[in-house]
Amino acid sequence: MTALSPDLIAFLKAWYEWATNGAPQFEPFNRGYGLCGNAAIYGDRRLVSEVVHLFPNRYPFGSGDYHNRFARQSQHECPKRLAWVRERLIEAGEMVA
């Protein structure tokens, strides 16, 4: 796995904490956005680019799942997305619940 920048680790940690603690809409993230969209809210283009380059394709957790969750505003509940973020944080040496 590619080494993650401190900014990316901070974003993933903030997103994971938000997603696993009620995910209040727009505080600071958007429930309908995936990680790339929320990276744009959190940081700059460089951060978005770093997130994009971690994935093998545009919808790494499934295109159908993404679109359904976008409509339901529930991207933060996607088990695959949550597991992926948790795994990256653990690999980076972060403590996660």
Backbone bond lengths (Angstrom), bond angles and torsions (degrees), N, CA, C in turn:
res aa  C-N    CA-C-N  psi(-1)  N-CA   C-N-CA  omega(-1)  CA-C   N-CA-C  phi
1 M - - - 1.452 - - 1.527 108.68 -
2 T 1.307 115.63 142.05 1.459 123.01 178.25 1.529 110.11 -67.76
3 A 1.312 116.33 141.35 1.467 120.24 176.04 1.524 109.23 -64.07
4 L 1.315 115.91 137.19 1.459 121.62 -179.10 1.522 109.92 -93.46
5 S 1.320 115.74 141.35 1.462 120.17 177.32 1.533 109.62 -70.28
6 P 1.319 117.21 157.24 1.469 119.93 175.36 1.533 112.31 -57.00
7 D 1.335 117.48 -36.38 1.472 120.36 178.74 1.520 111.20 -65.58
8 L 1.329 116.82 -40.12 1.463 119.92 179.50 1.519 110.67 -68.20
9 I 1.311 117.20 -41.38 1.466 120.20 177.02 1.527 110.14 -60.67
10 A 1.322 117.38 -43.78 1.470 121.14 179.06 1.524 110.61 -61.62
11 F 1.337 117.03 -42.90 1.462 120.53 178.30 1.523 110.85 -62.68
12 L 1.325 117.49 -50.69 1.467 120.54 -178.12 1.522 111.06 -60.47
13 K 1.320 116.47 -39.46 1.469 120.23 178.74 1.529 110.57 -65.42
14 A 1.326 117.24 -45.31 1.469 120.90 178.95 1.523 110.62 -63.28
15 W 1.336 116.90 -43.39 1.471 120.25 -179.61 1.521 110.46 -64.49
16 Y 1.328 117.48 -44.51 1.462 121.54 -178.31 1.528 110.97 -63.43
17 E 1.307 116.70 -44.12 1.468 120.15 178.20 1.523 110.58 -62.05
18 W 1.336 117.10 -42.27 1.466 121.69 177.73 1.524 110.12 -62.87
19 A 1.343 116.55 -48.32 1.466 121.61 -175.48 1.523 112.48 -64.69
20 T 1.310 117.10 -32.45 1.466 120.29 -176.72 1.530 113.15 -96.88
21 N 1.321 116.43 5.98 1.468 120.86 179.23 1.522 112.00 -128.54
22 G 1.324 116.00 44.18 1.456 120.25 174.22 1.509 115.97 96.61
23 A 1.319 118.18 -19.43 1.471 123.32 176.50 1.528 113.26 46.32
24 P 1.337 118.43 60.10 1.464 119.29 177.96 1.531 110.82 -61.90
25 Q 1.312 115.75 128.65 1.468 121.47 -175.43 1.528 111.17 -57.35
26 F 1.326 115.08 130.13 1.469 124.59 177.68 1.530 113.35 64.39
27 E 1.328 117.81 18.78 1.468 120.29 179.01 1.517 110.35 -125.42
28 P 1.289 123.52 74.60 1.461 126.34 -3.59 1.527 113.31 -99.41
29 F 1.329 116.92 -3.92 1.463 120.08 -171.15 1.523 113.00 -99.87
30 N 1.337 114.68 168.43 1.462 122.48 -179.42 1.523 109.04 -104.96
31 R 1.326 117.28 124.48 1.462 122.42 -179.26 1.526 113.22 -61.83
32 G 1.316 117.42 -27.92 1.460 120.93 -177.84 1.516 113.82 -82.84
33 Y 1.310 117.81 -14.54 1.463 121.99 -178.13 1.523 110.67 -91.04
34 G 1.317 114.93 148.83 1.452 120.68 171.50 1.519 109.44 -81.72
35 L 1.305 115.49 -164.61 1.467 119.77 -178.20 1.520 112.39 -66.57
36 C 1.330 117.63 -38.20 1.472 119.86 -178.71 1.528 111.17 -64.65
37 G 1.326 116.84 -46.02 1.461 120.58 179.28 1.515 112.06 -63.63
38 N 1.314 116.21 -40.75 1.462 119.21 178.82 1.522 112.21 -72.50
39 A 1.326 117.43 -28.03 1.470 119.91 174.03 1.521 109.99 -64.12
40 A 1.333 116.75 -34.75 1.472 120.81 178.06 1.526 110.76 -66.27
41 I 1.323 117.10 -34.91 1.463 121.17 177.24 1.531 109.76 -69.50
42 Y 1.317 116.20 -41.03 1.467 122.38 -173.77 1.522 113.32 -77.61
43 G 1.319 115.98 -38.99 1.462 119.05 -171.97 1.514 113.42 -134.07
44 D 1.309 114.75 -143.64 1.461 121.11 -177.82 1.529 110.36 -117.60
45 R 1.330 116.05 -174.18 1.466 120.92 -178.28 1.521 112.76 -59.83
46 R 1.312 116.40 -33.67 1.459 119.45 179.36 1.525 110.87 -62.46
47 L 1.326 116.76 -41.20 1.460 121.00 178.27 1.523 110.22 -65.27
48 V 1.322 117.10 -44.40 1.469 120.61 178.19 1.520 109.71 -59.52
49 S 1.320 116.94 -44.94 1.464 121.33 179.33 1.523 111.07 -60.04
50 E 1.311 116.80 -40.84 1.466 120.25 179.35 1.525 110.83 -63.95
51 V 1.328 117.48 -41.41 1.464 121.02 177.73 1.527 109.83 -64.15
52 V 1.322 117.37 -49.27 1.467 122.10 -178.17 1.526 110.83 -55.48
53 H 1.320 116.83 -42.04 1.463 120.22 -176.23 1.528 113.98 -73.15
54 L 1.307 117.73 -8.73 1.465 120.49 175.71 1.525 112.23 -81.03
55 F 1.330 116.68 -16.87 1.459 120.82 -174.46 1.525 112.41 -102.12
56 P 1.346 116.55 146.51 1.462 120.33 -179.98 1.529 113.62 -76.72
57 N 1.328 117.34 -18.60 1.466 121.28 -179.68 1.522 109.64 -156.52
58 R 1.330 115.12 178.63 1.465 120.67 -174.61 1.530 113.30 -65.09
59 Y 1.317 116.89 -33.96 1.468 121.26 -178.36 1.532 109.25 -123.21
60 P 1.316 117.96 75.64 1.469 120.26 -174.63 1.525 114.23 -65.13
61 F 1.324 117.62 -18.57 1.459 120.41 -179.60 1.527 111.27 -106.69
62 G 1.343 116.58 9.44 1.464 122.70 177.08 1.515 112.41 107.99
63 S 1.335 116.16 125.73 1.465 121.76 -179.07 1.525 111.82 -62.59
64 G 1.331 116.28 -48.17 1.463 119.64 179.89 1.510 111.78 -61.77
65 D 1.321 115.69 -42.70 1.460 120.44 178.53 1.523 110.30 -61.77
66 Y 1.337 116.96 -43.00 1.462 120.76 -179.81 1.525 110.64 -59.35
67 H 1.321 116.79 -49.76 1.467 120.33 -176.16 1.529 111.88 -66.91
68 N 1.315 117.19 -38.67 1.467 119.75 176.08 1.524 111.02 -64.26
69 R 1.319 115.96 -43.63 1.464 119.62 -179.37 1.528 111.94 -70.91
70 F 1.326 117.01 -30.44 1.464 119.96 175.03 1.528 109.11 -61.95
71 A 1.326 116.29 -47.45 1.469 120.95 -179.54 1.528 111.51 -63.33
72 R 1.324 117.04 -36.29 1.471 121.38 -178.48 1.532 112.97 -90.69
73 Q 1.352 116.37 -1.49 1.466 120.89 -178.24 1.530 110.73 56.22
74 S 1.336 115.58 47.80 1.469 119.25 -175.86 1.529 113.63 -133.19
75 Q 1.330 117.64 29.80 1.471 119.94 178.59 1.533 110.84 -56.91
76 H 1.310 116.44 -35.52 1.468 121.85 -177.65 1.524 113.12 -66.39
77 E 1.335 117.67 -13.24 1.460 121.43 -179.71 1.526 112.92 -97.30
78 C 1.319 118.10 -2.20 1.467 122.42 -178.16 1.532 109.75 -64.94
79 P 1.339 117.68 115.35 1.467 119.59 -178.22 1.529 113.23 -58.54
80 K 1.327 117.18 -38.55 1.466 120.13 179.97 1.528 110.98 -66.03
81 R 1.326 117.43 -41.13 1.468 121.59 179.60 1.532 109.86 -65.97
82 L 1.315 116.79 -46.47 1.465 120.82 179.09 1.530 111.30 -60.40
83 A 1.326 116.82 -44.01 1.465 120.69 179.95 1.522 110.78 -65.07
84 W 1.326 116.90 -40.93 1.463 120.94 -179.74 1.530 110.17 -61.80
85 V 1.324 116.62 -47.01 1.470 120.33 -179.85 1.526 110.00 -63.87
86 R 1.308 116.80 -45.01 1.468 120.81 179.60 1.529 110.35 -58.75
87 E 1.332 117.23 -44.83 1.468 121.29 179.74 1.529 111.43 -62.10
88 R 1.337 117.33 -41.85 1.471 119.67 178.86 1.526 110.51 -63.66
89 L 1.325 116.80 -40.83 1.462 119.80 -179.83 1.526 111.19 -65.53
90 I 1.315 116.94 -42.24 1.467 120.42 178.08 1.527 110.03 -62.91
91 E 1.337 116.82 -43.76 1.468 120.66 177.64 1.529 111.57 -59.82
92 A 1.337 115.90 -30.94 1.469 120.83 -179.83 1.531 112.10 -84.37
93 G 1.336 116.63 0.60 1.459 120.40 177.79 1.515 114.58 85.79
94 E 1.332 116.74 14.32 1.464 120.85 179.70 1.523 110.30 -86.98
95 M 1.307 116.31 147.46 1.459 122.08 175.48 1.523 108.45 -87.01
96 V 1.323 116.71 124.78 1.465 121.00 177.74 1.519 109.33 -133.50
97 A 1.308 115.03 150.95 1.469 120.52 179.94 1.509 110.86 -79.79
